[in-house]
C-alpha cells in the first residue's frame, strides 16, 4: 500500500492520501483522544505522541501536530494508517455524530439554503483539496458563522480565506450577507 502525503496551508497539519475511500458521508473531526474512541484509526493516531487533531475526509486524512516535528511524526502516522487499512478494521465503530445544530431565523431559510449551496459547490471542494472542511453553523443579522475543521482549523491563512475568499463570494451572490466569521 502506498500512501501519499501533501503539505497543507497549515504548517502544523499534513494530508495523507491512502488511495482509497476513507470515510463515506460527512467528514469527521476528532479534537481529543476521548472523541477518537469512536474510531479505531483515530484512536491509534492519538497514541502517537504529539498528535493534536485528526480529520477524515472522503479520501484523505489530515493529522495536526502540537510539536511541528514532522520528521519524527510522519513515519509513525504513515505506519498507523497503513496498519489500519491492511487490517480491514472499520473507520468508525459508533454511529456518526450530527454535525451540530444550525441557528438561523426561519424567515432566512432561502438565504441559508443559498449559502449552503455555494459552500457545497464552490468552497468545500477547494478546502478539501487543502485537507480541511468548512460547514455552515449560523446566519444572524447578515453575518454567516462557519465552522472550520481539519487543516483549516488554526491555519495561518484561514482569516484570509474567510475574508477574501468566502466572504467576497457570498456577498457577490447574496447582497444580504455582510460578514463571515469562524466559530468553534
C-alpha positions in Angstrom: 0.0 0.0 0.0 1.3 3.4 -1.0 0.2 6.5 1.0 0.9 9.9 -0.5 1.4 12.9 1.7 0.8 16.6 0.9 1.5 19.7 2.8 -1.4 22.0 3.6 -1.5 25.8 4.1 -1.4 25.0 7.9 2.2 24.0 8.7 1.0 22.0 11.7 -1.1 19.8 9.5 -0.2 17.2 6.9 -2.6 15.5 4.5 -2.4 11.7 4.0 -3.9 10.1 0.9 -4.2 6.3 1.2 -5.6 5.9 -2.4 -8.9 4.6 -1.3 -12.1 5.8 0.4 -11.5 6.9 3.9 -15.0 8.0 5.1 -18.3 7.9 3.2 -20.7 10.7 4.1 -19.9 13.7 6.1 -16.3 14.5 7.1 -15.4 13.8 10.7 -13.0 15.6 13.1 -11.5 14.3 16.4 -10.1 17.1 18.5 -9.3 14.9 21.6 -8.3 11.3 22.3 -11.7 10.9 24.0 -13.5 11.8 20.8 -11.2 9.5 18.9 -12.6 6.5 20.8 -15.3 6.4 18.1 -12.7 5.4 15.5 -10.0 2.7 15.7 -7.8 4.6 13.3 -8.2 8.0 15.1 -7.6 6.3 18.5 -4.4 4.7 17.1 -3.2 8.0 15.7 -3.8 9.7 19.1 -1.5 7.2 20.7 1.4 8.8 18.8 3.0 11.4 21.0 2.5 14.9 19.5 -0.8 14.3 17.7 -3.2 17.1 18.4 -6.0 16.5 15.8 -7.3 14.0 13.3 -9.7 14.7 10.4 -11.2 12.2 8.0 -12.4 13.4 4.6 -13.8 11.3 1.8 -10.4 10.1 0.5 -7.9 11.7 2.9 -6.8 12.0 6.5 -5.3 15.1 8.0 -3.2 15.0 11.1 -2.3 18.0 13.2 0.7 18.1 15.5 1.4 20.0 18.7 5.1 20.0 18.1 5.6 20.7 14.4 8.2 17.9 14.3 7.1 16.1 11.2 10.5 14.4 10.7 9.7 12.1 13.6 5.9 12.1 13.5 5.3 11.4 9.8 6.8 7.9 9.7 4.7 6.9 12.8 1.5 8.3 11.2 2.2 6.5 7.9 2.7 3.3 9.8 -0.5 3.6 11.8 -2.6 4.4 8.7 -1.1 1.6 6.7 -1.6 -0.9 9.5 -5.2 0.1 9.9 -6.1 -0.3 6.2 -4.3 -3.6 6.0 -6.2 -4.9 9.0 -9.6 -4.2 7.4 -10.9 -2.6 10.6 -13.8 -0.1 10.2 -13.0 3.6 10.3 -15.9 4.3 12.8 -17.2 2.0 15.4 -20.1 4.2 16.6 -22.9 5.9 14.7 -21.8 9.2 13.2 -22.4 12.2 15.4 -24.5 15.0 14.0 -22.5 17.9 12.7 -24.0 20.3 15.2 -27.1 22.5 15.5 -27.7 25.2 13.0 -29.0 28.6 14.1 -31.0 30.9 11.8 -34.4 32.6 11.6 -36.8 30.5 9.6 -37.6 33.7 7.6 -33.9 33.5 6.3 -34.3 29.9 5.1 -34.0 30.8 1.4 -30.8 32.8 2.1 -29.4 30.0 4.2 -30.2 27.4 1.5 -28.2 29.6 -1.0 -25.3 29.9 1.4 -25.1 26.2 1.9 -25.3 25.6 -1.8 -22.5 28.0 -2.5 -20.4 26.4 0.3 -21.1 22.9 -1.0 -20.4 23.6 -4.7 -17.7 26.3 -4.6 -15.9 26.4 -1.3 -15.8 22.9 0.3 -14.2 21.1 -2.7 -11.4 23.7 -2.7 -10.9 23.5 1.0 -11.0 19.7 0.9 -8.1 19.8 -1.5 -6.1 21.5 1.3 -7.1 18.9 3.8 -10.0 20.6 5.6 -13.6 21.4 5.6 -15.9 24.3 6.3 -19.5 23.9 7.4 -22.4 26.2 8.0 -23.3 26.9 11.6 -25.5 30.0 11.7 -26.8 33.1 10.0 -27.9 36.2 12.0 -28.2 39.8 11.1 -26.3 39.4 7.8 -23.4 37.5 9.5 -22.6 34.0 8.4 -20.9 31.8 11.0 -18.8 28.9 9.7 -17.0 26.0 11.4 -13.5 25.4 10.1 -12.2 21.9 10.5 -9.2 19.7 9.7 -6.3 21.7 8.2 -8.4 24.8 8.2 -8.7 25.0 12.0 -5.8 27.1 13.2 -4.4 27.7 9.7 -2.5 31.0 9.4 -4.2 31.7 6.1 -7.8 30.9 7.4 -8.6 34.5 8.1 -7.7 35.4 4.5 -9.7 32.5 3.2 -12.7 33.7 5.2 -12.4 37.4 4.4 -11.0 37.5 0.8 -12.5 34.2 -0.4 -15.7 33.1 1.2 -17.0 36.4 2.3 -16.5 38.0 -1.1 -18.1 35.1 -2.8 -21.2 35.1 -0.6 -21.5 38.9 -0.8 -21.3 38.7 -4.6 -24.2 36.3 -4.9 -26.1 37.3 -1.7 -26.2 41.0 -1.0 -27.8 40.5 2.4 -24.5 38.8 3.6 -22.4 41.5 5.4 -19.7 39.4 7.0 -18.3 35.9 7.5 -16.9 34.7 10.9 -15.4 31.5 12.1 -16.8 29.7 15.2 -15.5 26.7 17.1 
